Amino acid sequence: MPPFRYFLAPEDCMSGLSRYPETCVFCGKRTRAFSFNRSFGCPECLQAGYFGFNHDTELGMIIEDKVLLMGIDSDDEEDFLVPIRDAAEKIGMPEAQLRELQRTPCFLTCNNVTWMVCCQDFMAYLGQWQPENFASREAFVEAMSRQSDFSTIRWLWPEDETNPHFGEMVIHVFRCLHCSRLRAVNDST
């Protein structure tokens, strides 16, 4: 599997990756491939941009070659759903980063989890973490603080608990590629 800039988790966290070899509709190679539109595409063709994935991000939803922007004050639908090149200018992020995320696998999730952003770039997805993956409760609180309210954080990891268990809750963790900050979002089954 080739490396993906924004996906640093194990392969088993990739959504839509076949368990067995399939034939890529673009290059004909038989390998583990990603399912899309009732076809399969290999990881190399994904990286080359022959197909891509939609992603919900903090800046908006990347849908094919457009971005559904968030936080735009307008009544005109054309202001919300814009081509990637125009969205890049509006949100102050290089078009190459939007396209790179489009060529990044999705991760397994029960609900629609938002891809995190930091330092004007998408963060790298690290995978699903348990309490022992965090250096401390403080590190967990810091990672969760921008996504969840403190009642959720206290419920997941009470202050007096030394060995918490997240139960049915899944914690998806992202790391900034620039400042190394961790951010996390919870996803319930």
C-alpha positions in Angstrom: 0.0 0.0 0.0 1.5 3.4 -1.0 1.7 6.0 1.8 -1.1 8.6 2.1 -0.2 12.1 3.5 -3.4 12.4 5.4 -3.9 8.7 6.4 -1.4 7.3 8.8 -3.6 4.7 10.5 -3.3 1.0 9.8 -4.9 -0.4 6.6 -7.7 -2.1 8.5 -9.0 1.4 9.4 -9.6 2.2 5.7 -13.2 2.2 4.6 -14.0 0.4 1.4 -10.7 -1.5 1.0 -11.3 -5.0 -0.3 -10.1 -8.0 1.7 -9.1 -9.9 -1.5 -7.6 -8.8 -4.8 -10.0 -7.0 -7.2 -9.3 -5.7 -10.7 -8.8 -1.9 -10.9 -11.1 -0.4 -13.6 -8.4 2.1 -14.5 -5.2 0.2 -14.9 -6.3 -3.5 -14.8 -4.0 -4.4 -11.9 -5.3 -7.1 -9.5 -4.7 -6.0 -5.9 -6.6 -5.0 -2.8 -8.6 -2.1 -4.1 -11.1 0.5 -2.9 -14.8 0.1 -3.8 -16.5 3.1 -5.4 -19.5 3.4 -7.7 -19.9 -0.4 -7.9 -16.3 -0.6 -9.2 -12.8 -1.0 -7.8 -9.8 1.3 -8.0 -6.3 0.5 -6.8 -4.5 2.7 -4.3 -2.1 3.9 -7.0 -4.9 5.1 -9.2 -6.5 6.8 -6.2 -3.3 8.7 -5.6 -3.0 9.5 -9.3 -6.4 11.1 -9.1 -8.4 8.7 -11.4 -11.0 8.6 -8.7 -11.5 10.1 -5.3 -13.6 10.2 -2.1 -15.9 12.6 -0.6 -14.9 13.9 2.9 -16.7 16.0 5.5 -14.2 18.5 6.9 -14.2 21.3 9.3 -14.1 23.7 6.3 -16.8 22.0 4.3 -17.8 18.8 2.5 -15.6 17.8 -0.4 -18.0 16.3 -2.9 -16.4 15.2 -6.2 -14.9 18.3 -7.7 -16.8 20.7 -5.5 -16.7 21.9 -1.9 -19.9 22.6 0.1 -18.5 25.4 2.2 -19.5 26.0 5.9 -20.1 29.3 7.5 -20.9 31.3 4.4 -23.3 34.2 5.0 -25.4 34.1 1.8 -28.8 33.0 0.4 -27.3 32.1 -3.0 -26.6 28.3 -3.3 -23.8 29.0 -5.7 -21.9 30.6 -2.8 -22.0 27.3 -0.8 -21.3 24.6 -3.4 -18.3 25.8 -5.4 -15.5 24.3 -7.5 -12.5 23.1 -5.6 -10.3 25.9 -7.1 -12.7 28.6 -6.0 -13.2 27.0 -2.6 -9.4 27.0 -2.0 -9.3 30.7 -2.5 -12.3 31.4 -0.3 -11.0 29.3 2.6 -7.3 30.2 2.2 -6.0 26.7 1.6 -4.0 25.6 -1.4 -6.1 23.7 -4.0 -3.4 20.9 -3.9 -4.4 20.1 -0.2 -8.1 19.8 -1.1 -7.2 17.5 -4.0 -4.8 15.5 -1.8 -7.6 14.8 0.8 -9.9 13.8 -2.1 -7.3 11.2 -3.0 -7.1 9.9 0.6 -9.1 6.9 1.8 -12.0 7.3 4.1 -11.8 5.8 7.6 -14.3 3.4 9.2 -16.9 5.3 11.2 -20.4 4.6 12.6 -21.5 8.2 12.1 -20.3 11.0 9.8 -17.0 12.1 11.5 -15.5 15.4 10.4 -11.9 15.5 9.2 -10.0 17.9 11.4 -7.9 20.9 10.3 -5.0 22.6 12.0 -2.4 25.1 10.7 -4.3 25.7 7.5 -4.0 22.1 6.5 -5.9 18.8 6.9 -4.6 16.8 9.8 -3.4 13.2 9.4 -5.7 10.5 10.6 -4.0 8.2 13.1 -6.8 5.8 13.8 -9.0 4.7 16.7 -7.5 5.2 20.1 -8.2 3.8 23.5 -7.2 5.5 26.8 -3.8 3.7 26.9 -2.9 5.4 23.6 -3.0 8.8 25.2 0.1 9.9 27.2 -2.2 11.0 30.1 -5.8 12.2 30.9 -4.6 15.7 30.3 -3.5 14.8 26.8 -6.9 13.2 26.2 -8.7 16.3 27.4 -6.5 18.6 25.2 -7.2 16.4 22.2 -11.0 16.3 22.8 -11.4 19.9 24.0 -12.2 21.5 20.6 -14.7 18.9 19.5 -16.6 17.9 22.6 -18.1 19.6 25.6 -16.6 18.9 29.0 -19.5 16.8 30.2 -18.7 14.3 27.4 -15.0 14.4 28.3 -15.8 13.8 32.0 -18.2 11.0 31.1 -15.6 9.3 28.9 -12.7 9.7 31.3 -13.7 10.8 34.8 -11.0 12.9 36.7 -10.6 10.2 39.4 -10.4 7.3 37.0 -6.9 5.8 36.4 -8.0 3.1 34.0 -11.0 4.3 32.0 -12.7 2.3 29.3 -14.5 4.0 26.4 -17.0 1.2 26.0 -19.0 1.5 22.8 -17.4 4.9 22.1 -14.8 5.2 19.4 -12.2 8.0 19.6 -10.8 9.0 16.2 -7.4 10.8 16.5 -5.8 13.2 14.1 -2.3 14.8 14.3 -1.3 18.1 12.7 1.5 17.7 10.1 2.9 21.1 11.0 2.7 21.6 14.8 2.1 17.9 15.9 -1.0 18.8 17.9 -3.4 16.0 18.5 -7.2 16.4 18.1 -9.8 13.8 18.6 -13.5 13.3 17.9 -15.8 10.7 19.5 -18.0 8.4 17.4 -20.6 6.2 19.0 -21.7 2.8 17.7 
